[in-house]
C-alpha cells in the first residue's frame, strides 16, 4: 500500500519521481502535474505535512491500481 502511495505521490528527489518523469503515464495526468508543481514550491516541513494529509485521504481508499514506478498499473 505504501509503495503505491509513493508511486502516486512521490517525494521530489525520489527514484519514483525520476522514473515517473520520463514515462508515459504519470506525467500526463493533471493531478500529477499539479502535485509536482506544488511540491516544487514547498520546504521539507510543509512537504511532509502535505504528504501526510494526502496519505490520510489515500488510506481511506479501498482500492488503487497496482502501480509500478514507471506506470500507473501493471499489465
Secondary structure, 3 states (H helix, E strand, C coil): CHHHHHHHCCCCCCHHHHHHHCCCCHHHCHHHHHHHHHHCCCCHHHHHHHHHHHHHHHCCCCCCCCCECCECCCC
